[in-house]
Structures are given as structure tokens and as C-alpha cells.
Amino acid sequence: MLEVHATDTEMYAAGADRSDPAFPPGPVTIRVSADADADVLLRIAVQLNFLNTAPTRLSLERHADRVDVVVGFEACALELADLVCRKLAQLTCVADVSVDPKSPAGAPNCS
């Protein structure tokens, strides 16, 4: 049985359908600062999977007990990237997370 909640219909009535031109995909860079745990990249990758698109750039740098992760996407809806950032912020290992609606070309070169 399919359940439809008021918030679902309100979201679609407001034009939040991802195929709607009001939410065009564009370049996005997500930056995460987290504890340098052995599984931190996996925890971050699980949340990034909700974007349903492969990143064009990924950089991970370790600084003592912290890691900085920068992930660039060529085509990603900013609203969806914001949702993923809120999910990342809920992880106990994450200290800071931000989304930047700029070209991933500005992300570090991983080659």
C-alpha cells in the first residue's frame, strides 16, 4: 500500500520534482572535515550515494587527527546536495560540512 503524506504532495505542488527546470543540475563541490577514523571515507561515501551520480573529483587529505574531503560533481541539483550535507552533518565523526555551487574544476586535482 502506497502512503502519501501531506509534505510529499506539497513538495511536488511547489515544483520540487527533480526533472522540473526549476531545479536544474549544475556543478557542485562538497567539503567535509571529519575525524581521521579508519572508516570515515566509507561513512561519507554512503551519504554521497544519495546523489545518485559519480563524482568528477575526490580529494582526501589527513591532518593529524582530522581529514579534509573535497568532492566535485559536474551535474547535481543544489537542493539534493544540501540534503546530503545535512545528512553528513548528522554523522558523529563529521566536524564541518559545506556545499559550494561552483565548478568542480576548482576542486583539487586528484591525478
C-alpha positions as CSV (number, residue, x, y, z in Angstrom):
1,M,0.0,0.0,0.0
2,L,1.4,3.4,-1.0
3,E,1.3,6.1,1.6
4,V,1.3,9.7,0.6
5,H,1.9,12.3,3.2
6,A,0.9,16.0,3.0
7,T,4.5,17.1,2.8
8,D,5.0,14.9,-0.3
9,T,2.2,16.5,-2.2
10,E,3.2,20.0,-1.0
11,M,6.8,19.3,-2.2
12,Y,5.6,18.3,-5.7
13,A,3.0,21.1,-5.9
14,A,5.8,23.5,-5.1
15,G,7.7,22.2,-8.1
16,A,10.3,20.1,-6.3
17,D,10.2,17.4,-8.9
18,R,13.9,16.8,-9.8
19,S,13.0,16.8,-13.5
20,D,11.5,20.2,-13.1
21,P,13.5,23.0,-14.8
22,A,13.2,25.0,-11.6
23,F,15.8,22.6,-10.1
24,P,18.4,22.3,-12.8
25,P,21.5,20.2,-12.1
26,G,24.8,22.1,-12.0
27,P,28.3,21.9,-10.8
28,V,28.7,21.4,-7.0
29,T,31.6,20.9,-4.6
30,I,31.1,19.4,-1.2
31,R,33.7,19.9,1.5
32,V,33.8,17.7,4.6
33,S,36.1,17.9,7.7
34,A,35.9,14.8,9.9
35,D,37.7,12.7,12.4
36,A,40.5,10.5,10.9
37,D,38.8,7.2,11.7
38,A,39.6,4.1,9.6
39,D,36.0,4.1,8.1
40,V,35.5,7.8,7.6
41,L,35.7,7.7,3.8
42,L,33.1,4.8,3.8
43,R,30.7,6.8,6.1
44,I,31.0,9.8,3.8
45,A,30.6,7.8,0.6
46,V,27.4,6.2,1.9
47,Q,25.8,9.6,2.2
48,L,27.1,10.8,-1.1
49,N,25.5,7.8,-2.7
50,F,22.1,9.6,-2.3
51,L,23.2,12.0,-5.0
52,N,23.0,9.0,-7.5
53,T,25.8,10.4,-9.6
54,A,29.5,9.7,-9.8
55,P,31.9,12.5,-8.6
56,T,34.3,14.0,-11.1
57,R,36.9,14.8,-8.5
58,L,37.6,13.5,-5.0
59,S,40.4,14.5,-2.6
60,L,41.2,13.3,0.9
61,E,44.0,14.8,3.0
62,R,44.9,13.8,6.5
63,H,46.0,16.4,9.1
64,A,46.9,14.8,12.4
65,D,43.5,13.6,13.8
66,R,41.4,15.2,11.0
67,V,40.7,14.5,7.3
68,D,39.5,17.0,4.8
69,V,37.5,15.6,1.9
70,V,36.6,17.6,-1.2
71,V,34.2,16.0,-3.7
72,G,33.2,17.7,-7.0
73,F,30.2,16.9,-9.2
74,E,29.5,18.2,-12.7
75,A,25.7,17.8,-12.6
76,C,24.0,17.8,-9.3
77,A,20.8,19.6,-8.1
78,L,21.8,22.1,-5.3
79,E,18.8,21.1,-3.2
80,L,19.8,17.5,-3.3
81,A,23.4,18.4,-2.4
82,D,22.1,20.4,0.6
83,L,20.1,17.4,1.7
84,V,23.2,15.2,1.6
85,C,25.2,17.9,3.5
86,R,22.5,17.8,6.3
87,K,22.8,14.0,6.4
88,L,26.6,14.3,6.6
89,A,26.4,16.8,9.4
90,Q,24.5,14.2,11.4
91,L,27.4,11.8,11.4
92,T,29.3,11.9,14.8
93,C,32.7,11.8,13.0
94,V,31.9,15.0,10.9
95,A,33.1,18.3,12.3
96,D,32.2,20.5,9.4
97,V,30.5,20.2,6.0
98,S,29.7,22.8,3.3
99,V,28.4,22.8,-0.2
100,D,29.6,25.2,-2.9
101,P,27.7,25.7,-6.1
102,K,30.8,26.2,-8.2
103,S,32.5,24.2,-10.8
104,P,34.3,21.1,-9.5
105,A,37.2,22.3,-11.7
106,G,38.1,24.4,-8.6
107,A,38.4,21.2,-6.6
108,P,41.8,19.8,-6.1
109,N,43.3,17.8,-8.9
110,C,43.4,14.2,-7.9
111,S,45.7,13.0,-10.7
